[in-house]
Amino acid sequence: MSAATRVATPRKTSKGPWLRAWERFRSNGAALAGLAILVPILIAVSSYPLWWPYAPNDIDLRALNQAPGAVHWFGTDGVGRDILARLLQGGRISLTVAIVSVAISIVIGFLVGAIASFGGKVVDNGVMRLVDLAMTLPPVIFLLVLASIAGTGVMPTIVVISLLSWPVLSRMVRARLMELRERDFVVAARGMGASMPHLLFRHGLPNCIDILVVYATLQIANAILLEAGLSFLGLGIAPPEASWGNMLNAARSTIVLEQYVWQWMFPGGALVLTVLAINFLGDGLRDAFDPRSDLN
């Protein structure tokens, strides 16, 4: 057979790591279900002032403890405030606190872990002893002490949660970069006099993206629970601002629990549903970025 009549067979192109990760993610039914639940929640909490006529702190004295109906879909609380408006506003605040606090903890954790891995033996030992100290503190007591010092409100709650969340990530980043620093291209860069910022952001950060993405997704769920717990105890978001935690705190009396179930059922259900959706999404991302679960 001549070369002119020979049929060319197409070469099989190898898929990149991001494409393989996407294929693993979309084959995970629980992760897709979590995404399908989370996206409508995010849209609702971010856009509710455009389509819902009630504000979170509007008081209607003619509708005290009103059951869910055509006017107030999720009912009202003991002072006549619309539960749906407060639920959506509380979701906005809870998610904002969680996302911002996780972003701050990611910056701190990445910088601490990267500096420990690239800074040499003395720096590594000193930084990791600091991390060990932070991890040995009892988290609940440490959280309550920080909250009592920082006070209540959105910003103090963000500070408290972010200061509690970074040590685990720093260890994960350090473990990844300890292996990376022995590779030829990093050794060559250090031999050519590359600065610490160059090593951190040119080589360290791109090789830790998968860790940071998975950590951020799972930690957001933990941060939502931490904020709800602090607000429930009166150390997080203080009334009249709405959050899922202080809505549950306001509905903790026996009368409300027995007679006005909508006042705690909806914020509790929203909290559980959101945390489950984020956890499903985080588990899917973790499996997607794990090369051992490659389908091919």
BELGIUR-V834258 format. One record per backbone hydrogen bond with DSSP energy under -0.5 kcal/mol. NH is the residue of the N-H (numbers start at 0). CO is the residue of the C=O. E is the energy in kcal/mol with one decimal. If there is no record, write none. Layout:
nh = {NH | NH}
co = {CO | CO}
e = {E | E}
This chain:
nh = {5 | 9 | 12 | 19 | 20 | 21 | 22 | 23 | 24 | 25 | 26 | 27 | 28 | 31 | 32 | 33 | 34 | 35 | 36 | 37 | 38 | 39 | 40 | 41 | 42 | 43 | 44 | 45 | 46 | 47 | 49 | 50 | 50 | 51 | 52 | 57 | 59 | 60 | 62 | 63 | 64 | 65 | 68 | 72 | 74 | 75 | 76 | 79 | 82 | 85 | 86 | 87 | 88 | 89 | 90 | 91 | 92 | 93 | 94 | 95 | 96 | 97 | 98 | 99 | 100 | 101 | 102 | 103 | 104 | 105 | 106 | 107 | 108 | 109 | 110 | 111 | 112 | 113 | 114 | 115 | 116 | 117 | 118 | 123 | 124 | 125 | 126 | 127 | 128 | 129 | 130 | 131 | 132 | 133 | 134 | 135 | 136 | 141 | 142 | 143 | 144 | 145 | 146 | 147 | 148 | 149 | 150 | 152 | 156 | 157 | 158 | 159 | 160 | 161 | 162 | 163 | 164 | 164 | 165 | 168 | 169 | 170 | 171 | 172 | 173 | 174 | 175 | 176 | 177 | 178 | 179 | 180 | 181 | 182 | 186 | 187 | 188 | 189 | 190 | 191 | 192 | 193 | 198 | 199 | 200 | 201 | 202 | 202 | 203 | 204 | 206 | 207 | 208 | 211 | 212 | 213 | 214 | 215 | 216 | 217 | 218 | 219 | 220 | 221 | 222 | 223 | 224 | 225 | 226 | 227 | 228 | 229 | 230 | 231 | 232 | 233 | 234 | 235 | 237 | 240 | 246 | 247 | 248 | 249 | 250 | 251 | 256 | 257 | 258 | 259 | 259 | 262 | 263 | 264 | 265 | 267 | 268 | 269 | 270 | 271 | 272 | 273 | 274 | 275 | 276 | 277 | 278 | 279 | 280 | 281 | 282 | 283 | 284 | 285 | 286 | 287 | 288 | 289 | 290 | 292 | 293}
co = {1 | 7 | 10 | 15 | 16 | 17 | 18 | 19 | 20 | 21 | 22 | 24 | 26 | 27 | 28 | 29 | 30 | 31 | 32 | 33 | 34 | 35 | 36 | 37 | 38 | 39 | 40 | 41 | 42 | 43 | 46 | 46 | 47 | 47 | 50 | 54 | 79 | 58 | 59 | 60 | 76 | 62 | 71 | 70 | 71 | 65 | 80 | 76 | 74 | 81 | 82 | 83 | 84 | 85 | 86 | 87 | 88 | 89 | 90 | 91 | 92 | 93 | 94 | 95 | 96 | 97 | 98 | 99 | 100 | 101 | 102 | 103 | 104 | 105 | 106 | 107 | 108 | 109 | 110 | 111 | 112 | 113 | 114 | 119 | 120 | 121 | 122 | 123 | 124 | 125 | 126 | 127 | 128 | 129 | 130 | 131 | 132 | 137 | 138 | 139 | 140 | 141 | 142 | 143 | 144 | 145 | 146 | 235 | 152 | 153 | 154 | 155 | 156 | 157 | 158 | 159 | 160 | 161 | 161 | 164 | 165 | 166 | 167 | 168 | 169 | 170 | 171 | 172 | 173 | 174 | 175 | 176 | 178 | 179 | 182 | 183 | 184 | 185 | 186 | 187 | 189 | 188 | 194 | 195 | 196 | 197 | 197 | 198 | 198 | 199 | 202 | 204 | 205 | 207 | 208 | 209 | 210 | 211 | 212 | 213 | 214 | 215 | 216 | 217 | 218 | 219 | 220 | 221 | 222 | 223 | 224 | 225 | 226 | 227 | 228 | 230 | 229 | 229 | 235 | 237 | 242 | 243 | 244 | 245 | 246 | 248 | 252 | 253 | 254 | 254 | 255 | 259 | 260 | 260 | 261 | 263 | 264 | 265 | 266 | 267 | 268 | 269 | 270 | 271 | 272 | 273 | 274 | 275 | 276 | 277 | 278 | 279 | 280 | 281 | 282 | 283 | 284 | 286 | 288 | 289 | 290}
e = {-0.7 | -0.5 | -0.6 | -2.2 | -2.2 | -2.2 | -2.1 | -2.2 | -2.3 | -2.7 | -0.9 | -1.7 | -0.8 | -1.9 | -2.3 | -2.4 | -2.2 | -2.5 | -1.8 | -2.6 | -2.3 | -0.7 | -1.2 | -2.5 | -2.4 | -2.6 | -2.5 | -1.5 | -1.5 | -1.2 | -2.0 | -0.6 | -1.0 | -2.7 | -0.5 | -1.3 | -0.8 | -0.5 | -1.9 | -0.5 | -2.8 | -1.1 | -2.5 | -0.7 | -1.4 | -2.2 | -1.7 | -1.5 | -2.5 | -1.9 | -2.6 | -2.5 | -2.3 | -2.7 | -2.1 | -2.0 | -2.4 | -2.9 | -2.6 | -2.2 | -2.8 | -2.3 | -2.9 | -2.5 | -2.3 | -2.3 | -2.2 | -2.2 | -2.4 | -2.2 | -1.9 | -2.4 | -2.9 | -2.8 | -2.2 | -2.6 | -2.4 | -2.8 | -2.6 | -2.0 | -1.7 | -2.4 | -1.7 | -2.7 | -2.6 | -2.2 | -2.8 | -2.5 | -1.7 | -1.4 | -2.1 | -2.6 | -2.2 | -2.2 | -2.1 | -1.4 | -0.8 | -3.0 | -2.4 | -2.4 | -2.6 | -2.5 | -2.5 | -2.3 | -1.8 | -3.1 | -2.1 | -2.8 | -1.5 | -2.3 | -2.4 | -2.4 | -2.4 | -2.4 | -2.1 | -0.9 | -0.8 | -0.5 | -0.7 | -0.6 | -2.1 | -1.6 | -1.8 | -2.8 | -2.4 | -2.3 | -1.9 | -2.7 | -2.3 | -1.0 | -1.5 | -2.5 | -0.8 | -1.9 | -2.5 | -2.8 | -1.8 | -2.4 | -2.2 | -1.7 | -1.4 | -2.4 | -2.2 | -2.7 | -2.6 | -2.2 | -0.6 | -0.9 | -2.6 | -2.6 | -0.9 | -1.7 | -0.6 | -2.6 | -2.6 | -2.1 | -2.6 | -2.6 | -2.1 | -2.3 | -2.9 | -1.8 | -0.9 | -1.4 | -2.8 | -2.2 | -1.8 | -2.5 | -2.7 | -2.3 | -2.5 | -2.6 | -2.7 | -2.3 | -1.6 | -0.9 | -3.1 | -0.9 | -0.6 | -1.2 | -2.0 | -1.6 | -1.9 | -2.1 | -0.8 | -1.3 | -2.5 | -2.0 | -3.0 | -0.6 | -1.4 | -1.7 | -1.2 | -2.7 | -1.1 | -1.9 | -2.6 | -2.6 | -2.2 | -2.4 | -2.7 | -2.4 | -2.2 | -2.4 | -2.4 | -2.4 | -2.4 | -2.7 | -2.3 | -2.9 | -2.7 | -2.1 | -2.3 | -2.5 | -2.2 | -2.2 | -2.2 | -0.7 | -0.8 | -1.7 | -1.5}
